[in-house]
Amino acid sequence: MRKIIFIASLTWSGLVFGSTADPVVIEIMDTTMSSVYYQQQKFSTPTKLVFKNLTSVDGDITFHMNSNLVEVDFPLLKSANGIFYAHQNLELQKISAPNLTSVVRYLYVYGNTSLIELNVCKLKDIFPPEITHDPYAIYYKVMNNTPVVDAIPLCFSQGGPVSLALSNNTISEDRAINSLVGKLSATANPNDKLAYFLSGDLMDNFKFRINKDSLLSASGFDYETKSTYDIGITVVNQLGERIEKIFSINISPASGTQDTAIIEITETNLPTVYYQQQTFSKPTKLVFKNLTTVAGHIYFHNNTNLISVDFPLLKSSADIFYFYKNVGLKKINAPNLTTVGRYLYVYGNASLEQLAICNLKEIQSPELPMDPYSIYYTVSNNTAAVDKTPLCFSNGAPQTLSVSNRSVKENQVVKSLVGKLSATAPASDKLRFFLSGDMADNNKFMIRNDSLLTASSFDFETRNSYFIKVTAINQLGERTEGDFTVNVLDIAAEDTTVLVINDAVMSSLYYHQTSFTTPTKLLFKNLTAVTGSIYFHQVANLVQVDFPLLDSTGGFVYFNQNESLKKINAPVLRSAVDYLYVYGNASLNQLDVCQLKTISPSGPFNAPYYFISNNNNLDQASVCLTKTNVIYVPVNNILVKSPPNTLIGYLIADAAATETVQYNFVDSEGKVLIHPDFEIRGDSVYLTKDFSFYTNTNFTFDISGIRIAQTPKRPFDVAAGLHEKIVLRVNTSVAKDTRYTNEWIGKGLTAPSSAWENPGNWSLNTLPDANTDVVIRGGKVIVGTNGICRTITLNSGANFIVKAPFKLTIIH
């Protein structure tokens, strides 16, 4: 290791690598615009945009990841009726809007790492119209630019409101809903327009509401049940600057003694029983003394001063039985209730001491008969005595779920019996069985009553085992799950029936849910043209379709979910109309359509032209239609930059020079996704996080490429081609000890803009270390601390000083 120690002023005379030319100035003359939108534009030289006459923008102002954009100037702009957004424009040094007073929704200036001036100092209002009641909405965010721009407070800041206060925090238990608790106030700039919100996740917030600066009650209160409530309140000004405070609201007892009121309801039958947020004037007991049936629901929600509900003769409710957050309720009595419709829900009744529904026998859910996850009953967040499990009416979940047989022969028709389902349960239980969970193989089977049946035909040579999940559920919604493996049995080779069709020309081929009794091969031995479409949909026991002479079709070619189909042969097919669709043919192992050259649309612009998916292992067969490959080339010497600008590799397709390939990350099924670790820009792949974040540097990902030149053309274009997607599996690694370059961007002659130890003076926004190649093209650099770097390059004219007693260590 070679060490150089600088102890005094140093001026380096060396090669001059060139100077930066003045930027190109582009003037936009409009006085008003609907929007200003610059997204990932690559200016060929450093560019300054001047909107010299612009006074207002009706929509958004957006500058996102543009290259070589160094300045944006709005000298007359007063208002933007949408967002003001500048994000990761890495060369942008100046944004000037000195007369801007109002923005709608938010101001967002983030990640512009060269930005040294942001002049929006006259900004007075940021209006978020669609989220006016959200105290956590983003109003402005200025961050991850240079320190001089990100300095707090920003020049337009009013400063957040302070001293949030409530004039009164006590309310009597006998006050009605919407009664005033107190007035809200805060100390703020005289020009501020303040708004107050209930905020945070405090459970008591729902008991109150705010109208302008008034805190009001949103429910009744019972002093004996709860005497103090904690709520969160936020005050926010027109720029989104805010403070939050927690207040305790006290409930005072009503004057005088209150007797319990008993209200008797004498009907024997009712369509519904409905009590929603009612406030009884005194503790009240409801007695439905003669009621035996309710045709609809029984519903008690957020009632105040209700202490007891009694149904001494009730036998059935045809809809829900629902008691929710009746805070003073102590007793629910329905000792003869046997049947409830849909579900039973008793939740959050914090004073509930008795729930007498022990004769409940059945909860019916008629609108969700096939849903094993529907709510049947919930008894929770009441008192511990009421929530104690098992509940008195519970039968207990079924046990020992099993199936009598777990195998099926290959080539059986759909709905063939696999086995009978059973579970151990009380004799009174009415069990139902469902395919459940997210098992991918569930769609290959079906359940009818207690019978497990096939929903497709199987081929032993293609796949010989499938995995399913089954739920058994009783009449109260109590359930158990079981995982099962169903094996496919190989059977002796059967003679295949060959049906020969001799026509040379046909108007169409149409096979929809046809069931052949034995494995069948269709041979269209003389067919050269089909004037219409070819259609095979869910055909059973069809194993092969041959078109040895077929040249063209006048419509689409469609093969969908023919479970037994193993081969489709059309070796000389050259043209089709509309599309080729081969999907879900689970046994397919041969698809010969490799001479297909043209798919022409008969109607409006429509994509895709062909779709080949979910067919055993043949989803890559589409590459035979065009010979195109994609390769990934990693960067040998990676230059680490601030996120997300570290380039790690390139994508190259052997398409023609005139063709553009669009690349995307995809999942195993080819669906486009956003990768958490990488970003594709054009044909380049970048890391999205800070380099030090990656603990595991070996990556595998799938990339699709779509040749833009071969996407569908408009109907009148006779040259319409195929819509091709390329899929590539990439395995790559990133070395953790990669060297990187950090360039000096400091602008000043004195600290901090001339200090080596100021991260904002470096292009990577971080100080050099032992892996850093330092480049200083000009300016004054003062080292006022012990420093280290791998190498250092100084251009002529650079003024470099190491102050005593500090030293700079250079590794190489």
Protein Blocks (a to p, Z undefined) as FASTA:
>chain_A
ZZdddfbdcddddddebdcddddddddfbfbdfbdcdehiacfbdcddddfkbmbdfbdc
ddehiahiabdcdfkbmbdcbdcddehiakbmbdcdfkbcbdehiacdehiakbcbdcfk
kbfbdcdfklmmbckbcfbdcehiafklmpccdfklgbiaehiacfbfcdcfkbcehiaf
bdcdddddfkbccddddedjbfklmmpccehjaccdfbdcdfklomcdcdddddddfkop
acdddddddddddedjddddddddfbfbdfbdcdehiacfbdcddddfkbmbdfbdcdde
hiahiabdcdfkbmbdcbdcddehiaklmbdcdfkbcbdghiacdehiakbcbdcfkkbf
bdcdfklmmbckbcfbdcehiafklmpccdfklgbiaehiacfbfcdcehiaehiafbdc
dddddfkbccddddedjbfklmmpccehjaccdfbdcdfklogcdcdddddddfkopacd
ddddddddddddddddddddfbfbdfbdcdehiacfbdcddddfkbmbdfbdcddehieh
iabdcdfkbmbdcbdcddehiaklmbdcdfkbfbdehiacdehiakbcbdcfklbmbdcd
fbdcdddfbdcehiajlmmmmmmmpccdddddddfbacdddddfbcfbdcddfbdfkbcc
ddddddfkopacddfkbccehjaccdfbdfklpmblcdcdddddddfklgccdfklmkbc
cdddddddddddddfkbccddddfbfbfbdfklgfklmklpfklpacdfkbccddfbdjd
ddfbdcddfbdcddehiacddddfbdcddfZZ
